[in-house]
Amino acid sequence: MKESGMALMEVLVAMLILALSATAVLRMNGQQVKALTSLQQKQSGAWLADSKLNEIMLHPASTSELWQHGSQMMGGATWHLRWRRVPTTDPGIVAVEVEVRQNKKQQPVASLRTWMSIKK
């Protein structure tokens, strides 16, 4: 006599496979959200660093060889910036570094460096 339907063991195996698949999908989703957040922070930091470099290019006398600090609000968060002028081997050119952090003690989210000529 043939039985129709599934045995209890088959149902349990199917539920186990479904549960493992769902767990893997949820874990992958969580990793993607974390990566997206990190990318958003890096992009915001890069925008702020680029903005500060443009500001320095407009007013080059406002920088010194010592680190200068500032804060700026963007995207509902306070960002901490620091910048300085770095001498080069060519006396007519200086490097300018800008670092952006979300927390003063953490590593920079973005760091940019450019070179500019000094008018004599």
Secondary structure, DSSP 4 states (H G I P E B T S, - for coil): -PPPS--HHHHHHHHHHHHHHHHHHHHHHHHHHHHHHHHHHHHHHHHHHHHHHHHHHH-GGG--SS-EEEEEEETTEEEEEEEEEEE-SSTTEEEEEEEEESSTTSPPSEEEEEEEE---
